[in-house]
Amino acid sequence: MSSYHKHGRSSEPQSTERSSEWPSAGEAVRAWKALCTALIVVTSAGAAGAFDELATSRVVSAPGMPEPQYVVPVADPVFGTAFTRVTEPGRLMADGASCRQDYCTHRYSSSQAWNADQTLLVIANGCAGGFCFLDGQTYQPLFHRRVPNECEWHPTDAARMICVSHQAIYLWAPRSNETETIFASADYTDLQFGPWKGNPSHDGTRLVVRAKSSAGKLVAFAYDIPARRKYPDIDVSGLPGENGYSGISPSGRYVLCFQTLLDGTETAFVFGLDGTVIQHWTDHHRPGHGDMTIDTDGSDVYVGISKADPDKYHVIKRRLEDGVVTDLAPYGEATHASLRNIDRPGWVFLSYSGTYAEIARHPDWAPFYQEVVALRIDGSGEIRRIVQTRNPKADYWSETHAAPSRDGSQVIWSSNWGRVGGPVSDYVARVPWPDTAARRQSSR
């Protein structure tokens, strides 16, 4: 079983090497249209991103495939899914900003890479110490911004990001580079958005900030942006262990705090906005490396990978209000779960690592390796096999970290394309979502 790495940051020295010129926007669009036309036959036959059942799925060996050229659409040879390489380590992106030689990727699986209307795509890792912004549809580089702080896209305002600096919460418009301070107080220092795993609520009104109080304590508090209201401090320094990160639930009703004990056990606390303890999950990493969403019954849930019995290395769903667990997928090599598809609820996008030989030896495991899979979170086992990543894991920066757009029509993921320790690029897969009638017809 592969080991998982904690999320982190490293310095981003600027690269000066420039690769060959990228195709023009018109050329990229024409190539994309041609590929979509070619894939109509595949899609109608039920192969491209087809709906399937977990219980009857089998491991599929990835055939050889040359590394795709930069911004030239290709198709997955097994699943038929169209995808495009959108970054190239070492390439000059925009405004003299170059990708690092070793990686150039989106931030993380639980971080939304696209803005609310999918006109912009942000590349946050390895892009000259800041953010590189690409066209959200053609993936052409547009502009670069140096951003010393933690920022996430606003879920409903396509023009702005929600950011946290050491002193303030503010809104930032990347195109114009304009900012608006929302909260600043001399009573708090070292403000952090998570850190690094923070997200706003689904409507963009609330977030959780971790900070040091004037008394020197590490605290977390919820903040309501439209109301300009700060909720009471939660003293996380008084909780058992060390705080990993704290975040708001998608509905904005709860604060989730992850704590790591001295023996390495990763636990979690669920609080109300007023600091009342709702739940304390003492099982190790049950779950973790995941994301939160609002379930069909309106409850906040966390979906991720368990590292404790009775569902160790299963994909599970856990309800915040009462801790009830639903087992979604069996023991396997799932590494990260993403629920950034807030406009297409009910599905989690999973990144799988491992090797064909390992999975083939264990027919009772989840039958996926180096693959992105969408899985229904209702426990039915319905899946969509999106793309094979050809991404043997070497270190944190080479992890797949698949993350969908808010409507699930695009999924960004990282790959070293079979070269362990080699440069890591980002890729975007296009995912068609046929209506119910079309699905019934294709299944006949």
Helices and strands as residue ranges (DSSP letters): H 25-44, E 51-53, G 54-56, E 74-75, E 82-85, E 92-94, E 97-98, E 120-123, E 131-135, E 141-145, E 150-153, E 161-164, E 168-173, E 178-184, E 188-192, E 206-213, E 218-224, E 229-230, E 234-235, G 236-238, E 242-248, E 254-260, E 266-272, E 277-281, E 288-294, E 300-305, E 315-319, E 325-329, E 334-338, E 347-352, H 356-360, E 371-376, E 382-388, G 396-398, E 403-404, E 410-415, E 425-430, H 436-442
